Amino acid sequence: MSSLLLLLIPFLILAPASTLEFRYHNNREIEQYLLQVNASNPDITHLYSIGQSVKGQQLWVLALGVRPRRHTVGIPEFKYVANMHGNEVLGRVLLLQLIDDLMRGYRNAETWSLQLLNSTRIHILPTMNPDGFDDLDTDCQYSQGRFNYHGIDLNRNFPDAFAGLRRQQQLDEKQREAEVRAVIGWLRTESFVLSANLHGGALVASYPYDNSNRGSELVGGASVSPDDDVFIHLAKVYSHNHATMHKGDSCADSRPFLDGITNGYQWYPLIGGMQDYNYVWAQCLELTLEVSCCKYPPVGELPDLWRDNRKSLLAYIQQVHLGVKGRVFDGSGVPVQNAVVEVKSRNNMCPFRTDKHGEYYRLLLPGNYSFTVTYPGHEVLTETLNVPYGPDNFSAMKHDFRLRQIATTTARTQANLTQADLTPSCNYTLHLEAGGAVARPTWKGLSVGLGLVAAVLLSLN
């Protein structure tokens, strides 16, 4: 390690992050800002890369929380992703401002920030498509830069549940774009519970499904998921905390949206979208947030747009504490992975299962729910739970399921396992050693930017 780097590290760790200027930062500036925030706040941030773009730019994620480097049992994982379409740029600004806001609030011991960071591990990917951003122009609606370097729309490149679960999972992952492969790998590493991806060109909160095979899920022009009530609630949390989204008609060239929300398919069908992939294969409920009528708002409007979205961004994170969470233990009292945890009348394409820590998270509105838990060699367990509203207390209801081992598999148990075990359609080889990196940054990777941080600090302010 160079003597210059040794001199810079203590300075960067001790120096508080400066207020972020309202403007569009390029990819290198975003990288340097994340490096600086991480170095200044090593106790509550962890910077890692989930991979690279087609042109080799790192896809940096900043994790924030009181235990930022790895998952903690009982602490839900949340993520925001922006700039999936390279020419939709407000999301980049909002997520950088959100980082700045959370860090400032934590340093000032403000209750709202302390509560979020003590109860949640928050992952922020400011740009999923840095190559597209490099190619953009500044037209409000029709600018270039939407696609990645290969000219592919990343929000049409994920496996699509309605094209057939088995066939989609058997596709060679190398056929996917680099940025999509990075996100898929990310979802296999972390047990995300709730997510949103930020877009531009409209003002609406869109929820799954985005696609349909015109089966029983198609109801009144909408493609309705088993968790439709939760998705509608989540979308309304964002739209009603937003300054104008809830009005539903803020964009002159857009259709009106009741309450500022829409079912994705009812708006327009979309094949290979990221939010459906998150929900079906990663048991992570995700919304698509269209946060500005203009894809490239004028710089002078950025402070107002941040104020319009700030409350929504924070309120939405808090919704990760909906419902119930806990662990499943086998007959010996050991937490088990891949136990199926199903809620009556919610027939998810891929049943929700426990992670490597034996944890499950189910986002549910308040009410009574019948849970069925199945695991090989154990009796099927059914329990009814009364679920309260958790976000106000920054914790979902906690409930552990304890299974009873049996000597032989009963017919009832076998029948349940046959229905639940959809292999190889539903890929549950998930939850590797979490800490958040498919490609963890090494000192070599970090030092590329650390030596430049001091030089760019002035350009960030």
C-alpha positions in Angstrom: 0.0 0.0 0.0 1.4 3.4 -1.0 2.4 6.0 1.6 -0.1 8.4 0.0 -2.9 5.9 0.5 -1.8 5.4 4.1 -2.0 9.1 4.7 -5.4 9.5 3.0 -7.2 6.7 4.8 -7.3 8.2 8.3 -8.2 11.5 6.8 -11.1 10.0 4.9 -12.3 7.9 7.8 -12.3 10.9 10.2 -13.6 13.5 7.7 -17.4 13.8 7.8 -19.2 13.5 4.4 -20.0 17.0 3.0 -23.4 18.0 1.8 -24.0 16.7 -1.7 -24.6 19.3 -4.4 -27.8 19.0 -6.5 -26.6 18.2 -9.9 -26.0 15.2 -12.2 -22.8 13.4 -11.2 -21.1 11.3 -13.7 -20.2 7.6 -13.1 -16.7 8.4 -11.8 -18.0 11.0 -9.4 -20.6 8.6 -8.1 -17.9 6.0 -7.5 -15.7 8.6 -5.7 -18.6 9.8 -3.6 -19.5 6.3 -2.5 -15.8 5.6 -1.6 -15.7 8.8 0.4 -19.0 8.1 2.3 -17.8 4.5 3.0 -14.4 5.7 4.3 -16.0 8.4 6.4 -18.6 6.0 7.9 -17.0 2.5 8.2 -19.1 1.6 11.2 -22.5 1.9 9.4 -21.6 1.5 5.6 -20.1 -1.2 3.5 -19.2 -0.6 -0.2 -19.2 -3.5 -2.6 -19.6 -4.3 -6.3 -22.1 -6.9 -7.6 -20.2 -7.1 -10.9 -19.4 -5.0 -14.0 -21.3 -3.5 -16.9 -20.6 -4.6 -20.5 -17.8 -1.9 -20.7 -16.3 -3.0 -17.4 -17.7 -0.3 -15.1 -18.2 -1.5 -11.5 -21.8 -1.7 -10.3 -21.3 -0.3 -6.9 -23.7 -0.9 -4.0 -23.5 0.9 -0.7 -25.0 -1.0 2.3 -26.1 1.0 5.3 -27.0 -0.2 8.7 -25.5 -0.8 12.2 -24.1 -4.1 10.9 -23.5 -3.2 7.3 -21.0 -5.9 6.2 -23.2 -9.0 6.5 -26.7 -10.2 7.3 -27.9 -10.3 10.8 -30.7 -12.7 11.8 -33.9 -10.8 12.3 -32.8 -7.7 10.4 -34.5 -7.5 6.9 -32.6 -6.7 3.8 -33.9 -3.8 1.6 -32.7 -2.4 -1.7 -33.1 0.5 -4.1 -31.9 0.4 -7.7 -31.8 3.3 -10.0 -30.8 4.2 -13.6 -31.7 0.7 -15.1 -32.5 2.8 -18.2 -29.5 4.9 -18.7 -31.4 8.0 -19.8 -33.7 8.0 -16.8 -31.5 9.9 -14.4 -33.5 11.4 -11.5 -33.2 8.1 -9.6 -29.4 8.5 -9.5 -29.8 11.9 -7.8 -32.5 10.8 -5.4 -30.5 7.8 -4.2 -27.3 9.8 -3.6 -29.3 12.4 -1.7 -30.9 9.6 0.3 -27.5 8.3 1.3 -26.4 11.8 2.3 -29.6 12.3 4.2 -29.3 9.0 6.1 -25.7 9.7 7.0 -26.4 13.2 8.2 -29.4 12.1 10.2 -27.4 9.3 11.9 -24.5 11.6 12.8 -26.9 14.1 14.3 -28.6 11.3 16.2 -32.0 12.0 14.6 -34.6 9.5 15.6 -35.9 8.6 12.1 -32.4 7.7 10.8 -31.4 5.8 13.9 -34.6 3.8 13.8 -34.1 2.9 10.1 -30.5 2.0 10.4 -30.9 0.1 13.6 -33.7 -2.1 12.2 -32.9 -2.5 8.5 -29.9 -3.2 6.3 -30.4 -0.9 3.3 -28.6 -1.5 0.0 -28.4 1.3 -2.6 -27.3 0.7 -6.3 -27.3 4.3 -7.8 -26.8 3.1 -11.3 -27.5 -0.3 -12.9 -26.7 0.9 -16.4 -23.6 3.2 -16.2 -22.8 2.5 -19.9 -26.2 3.8 -21.0 -25.8 6.9 -18.9 -22.5 7.7 -20.7 -24.4 7.6 -24.0 -27.4 9.8 -23.0 -28.5 13.2 -24.2 -30.8 15.5 -22.3 -34.1 15.3 -24.1 -37.0 15.1 -21.7 -38.6 12.0 -23.3 -36.9 10.6 -26.3 -33.2 10.8 -25.5 -30.7 8.0 -26.3 -29.0 6.0 -23.6 -32.0 3.8 -22.5 -30.2 0.6 -23.4 -26.9 -0.9 -22.3 -23.8 -0.9 -24.4 -25.1 -3.9 -26.4 -28.3 -2.0 -27.2 -30.4 -4.2 -24.9 -33.2 -3.0 -22.7 -32.2 -4.4 -19.3 -35.8 -4.4 -18.1 -36.7 -6.9 -20.9 -33.8 -9.2 -20.3 -34.7 -11.1 -17.1 -36.2 -14.6 -17.1 -39.9 -14.2 -17.4 -42.2 -16.3 -15.2 -45.0 -16.4 -17.7 -42.7 -17.8 -20.4 -42.5 -21.0 -18.4 -40.7 -21.4 -15.1 -38.7 -24.5 -16.1 -37.6 -23.3 -19.6 -36.6 -19.9 -18.2 -34.4 -21.3 -15.5 -32.7 -23.7 -17.9 -31.6 -20.9 -20.2 -27.8 -20.4 -20.2 -27.2 -17.4 -17.9 -24.4 -16.3 -20.3 -27.2 -15.3 -22.7 -28.2 -12.6 -20.3 -26.6 -9.2 -20.3 -23.8 -8.5 -17.9 -25.8 -6.1 -15.8 -28.7 -8.6 -15.5 -26.4 -11.4 -14.6 -25.0 -9.2 -11.8 -28.4 -8.5 -10.3 -29.4 -12.2 -10.5 -26.2 -13.1 -8.7 -26.9 -10.4 -6.2 -30.4 -11.9 -5.5 -28.8 -15.2 -4.9 -26.4 -13.7 -2.3 -28.8 -11.7 -0.2 -32.2 -12.5 1.2 -33.9 -9.3 0.1 -37.4 -8.8 1.5 -38.5 -5.5 -0.2 -37.2 -3.5 -3.1 -37.9 -0.7 -5.6 -36.4 0.3 -8.9 -36.5 3.9 -9.9 -37.4 5.0 -13.4 -38.5 8.2 -15.2 -41.0 9.4 -17.8 -44.1 9.2 -15.7 -45.3 9.7 -12.1 -46.7 6.4 -10.8 -45.9 3.4 -8.6 -46.3 0.2 -10.6 -46.6 -3.2 -9.1 -46.5 -6.9 -10.3 -47.4 -8.6 -12.4 -45.9 -6.9 -15.4 -46.8 -9.9 -17.6 -49.5 -12.6 -17.9 -50.2 -15.8 -19.8 -53.8 -14.9 -19.8 -54.7 -17.5 -17.2 -56.5 -17.1 -13.8 -54.2 -14.3 -12.8 -55.8 -12.0 -15.4 -58.6 -10.2 -13.7 -60.3 -7.1 -15.1 -57.3 -6.2 -17.3 -54.8 -6.6 -14.5 -52.4 -9.4 -13.9 -53.0 -10.1 -10.2 -50.4 -11.7 -8.0 -51.1 -13.7 -4.8 -49.9 -10.7 -2.8 -51.9 -8.1 -4.7 -53.3 -6.5 -1.5 -49.8 -6.0 -0.1 -48.5 -4.6 -3.4 -51.4 -2.1 -3.6 -50.6 -1.0 0.0 -46.9 -0.6 -0.8 -47.6 1.4 -4.0 -50.0 3.7 -2.0 -47.4 4.2 0.7 -45.1 5.7 -1.9 -47.7 7.6 -3.9 -49.5 9.1 -0.9 -46.3 10.2 0.8 -45.2 11.9 -2.5 -46.0 15.6 -3.0 -48.1 15.0 -6.2 -47.9 11.3 -7.3 -51.1 10.4 -5.4 -53.1 12.9 -7.6 -52.6 10.6 -10.5 -52.6 13.2 -13.3 -49.4 15.2 -12.8 -47.8 14.4 -16.2 -49.5 16.1 -19.2 -48.6 13.4 -21.7 -49.6 10.5 -19.4 -52.8 8.6 -18.7 -54.4 9.3 -15.3 -53.6 6.8 -12.5 -56.1 6.5 -9.7 -54.2 7.2 -6.4 -51.0 7.4 -8.5 -50.6 3.6 -8.7 -51.1 0.9 -11.4 -50.8 -2.8 -11.9 -47.9 -3.2 -14.3 -49.7 -5.4 -16.9 -52.8 -3.1 -16.8 -50.6 -0.2 -17.7 -48.7 -2.1 -20.5 -47.5 -5.7 -20.7 -43.8 -6.2 -20.2 -41.9 -9.4 -20.8 -38.6 -10.1 -18.9 -39.0 -7.3 -16.3 -36.9 -7.1 -13.1 -39.8 -6.6 -10.6 -41.5 -9.8 -11.6 -38.2 -11.7 -11.4 -37.6 -10.4 -7.9 -41.0 -11.4 -6.8 -41.2 -14.9 -8.4 -37.7 -16.2 -8.0 -36.2 -14.2 -5.2 -39.3 -13.9 -2.9 -38.6 -10.1 -2.8 -41.5 -7.8 -3.3 -40.5 -5.0 -5.7 -42.2 -2.0 -7.2 -41.2 0.1 -10.2 -41.3 3.7 -9.2 -41.7 6.3 -12.0 -40.5 9.4 -10.2 -40.5 12.2 -12.8 -42.5 13.2 -15.8 -39.3 14.2 -17.6 -36.6 11.5 -17.9 -33.9 14.2 -17.6 -35.3 17.0 -15.5 -33.5 20.4 -15.6 -30.9 20.7 -12.9 -32.7 23.6 -11.3 -35.7 21.4 -10.5 -33.6 18.8 -8.6 -34.0 20.2 -5.1 -37.8 20.3 -5.5 -37.9 16.8 -6.9 -35.9 15.6 -3.9 -38.3 17.2 -1.5 -41.2 15.7 -3.5 -39.7 12.2 -3.1 -37.8 12.2 0.2 -40.7 11.3 2.5 -41.9 8.5 0.1 -38.4 7.0 -0.1 -38.1 6.8 3.7 -41.7 5.6 4.3 -41.3 2.9 1.7 -38.1 1.5 3.4 -40.1 1.3 6.6 -42.6 -1.0 5.0 -40.0 -3.8 5.0 -41.3 -4.4 8.6 -44.8 -5.4 7.5 -46.1 -8.8 8.4 -44.3 -11.6 10.2 -40.8 -12.9 10.4 -39.0 -15.7 12.2 -37.2 -19.0 11.9 -38.0 -22.6 11.2 -36.4 -25.2 13.5 -36.3 -28.9 12.9 -37.1 -31.6 15.5 -33.6 -31.2 17.0 -34.0 -27.5 17.4 -31.7 -26.6 14.5 -32.7 -23.8 12.1 -33.3 -25.3 8.6 -32.9 -23.9 5.1 -35.5 -24.5 2.3 -38.4 -25.2 4.6 -41.5 -24.2 2.7 -43.5 -21.5 4.5 -46.9 -20.9 2.8 -49.8 -18.7 3.6 -53.3 -20.1 2.9 -54.8 -18.7 -0.3 -51.5 -17.2 -1.5 -50.3 -19.7 -4.0 -47.0 -18.2 -5.1 -45.5 -19.6 -8.3 -42.4 -20.4 -6.3 -43.3 -21.0 -2.7 -41.5 -18.9 -0.1 -38.7 -20.8 1.7 -36.3 -20.2 4.6 -32.8 -19.0 3.9 -29.6 -20.5 5.1 -30.2 -19.1 8.6 -33.6 -20.8 8.7 -35.3 -17.4 8.4 -38.5 -16.5 6.6 -40.1 -13.0 6.0 -43.7 -12.6 4.8 -44.9 -9.1 4.1 -48.6 -9.1 5.1 -51.2 -6.6 6.0 -52.7 -6.9 9.5 -55.1 -9.8 10.0 -55.4 -13.5 10.7 -53.4 -15.9 8.5 -53.1 -19.7 8.3 -49.5 -20.8 7.8 -48.4 -24.2 6.6 -44.7 -25.2 7.0 -43.3 -28.3 5.3 -39.8 -29.8 5.6 -38.6 -33.3 4.7 -38.8 -35.9 7.5 -41.1 -33.7 9.6 -44.8 -33.4 10.2 -46.6 -30.7 8.3 -47.2 -27.8 10.7 -50.2 -25.6 10.4 -50.6 -22.5 12.7 -52.9 -19.5 12.6 -51.3 -16.2 13.4 -52.8 -12.8 14.2 -50.5 -10.3 12.4 -50.4 -6.7 13.6 -49.0 -3.7 11.8 -45.2 -3.6 12.2 -43.7 -0.6 10.4 -44.6 1.9 13.2 -42.5 -0.2 15.6 -39.8 -0.9 12.9 -40.3 -4.6 13.4 -42.5 -7.2 11.9 -44.2 -9.7 14.2 -41.7 -12.3 15.3 -42.8 -16.0 15.3 -40.7 -19.1 15.1 -42.0 -22.4 13.8 -40.8 -25.6 15.6 -41.3 -28.8 13.6 -41.8 -32.3 14.9 -39.6 -35.0 13.4 -41.2 -38.3 12.3 -39.7 -41.7 11.6 -41.4 -42.1 8.2 -42.8 -39.7 5.7 -46.6 -39.8 5.9 -48.7 -39.6 2.8 -49.9 -36.2 3.7 -46.3 -34.9 4.1 -45.2 -36.4 0.9 -48.2 -34.9 -1.0 -47.3 -31.4 0.3 -43.7 -31.8 -0.6 -44.5 -32.9 -4.1 -46.6 -29.8 -4.6 -44.1 -27.4 -3.0 -40.9 -28.7 -4.4 -41.0 -27.3 -8.0 -37.4 -28.1 -8.8 -35.7 -27.4 -11.1 -38.2 -24.7 -12.0 -37.7 -22.7 -8.8 -34.1 -22.1 -8.1 -33.4 -22.2 -4.4 -29.6 -22.5 -4.5 -29.6 -19.1 -2.9 -28.0 -17.3 0.0 -24.3 -17.9 -0.3 -22.1 -16.3 2.3 -23.7 -13.0 2.5 -21.8 -9.8 3.1 -23.0 -8.5 -0.1 -20.6 -9.2 -2.8 -20.6 -11.3 -5.9 -17.4 -9.6 -6.6 -16.2 -8.0 -3.4 -13.9 -4.9 -3.8 -10.4 -5.6 -2.7 -7.8 -3.1 -1.6 -6.6 -3.1 -5.1 -10.0 -2.2 -6.4 -10.7 0.4 -3.7 -7.3 2.0 -4.0 -8.0 2.9 -7.6 -10.4 5.6 -6.3 -9.1 6.3 -2.8 -6.2 8.3 -4.0 -8.4 10.5 -6.1 -11.0 11.2 -3.4 -9.4 14.3 -2.0 -9.1 15.7 -5.5 -12.7 15.2 -6.4 -14.3 16.4 -3.1 -14.4 20.0 -4.4 -16.2 18.8 -7.6 -18.9 17.1 -5.4 -19.7 20.2 -3.6 
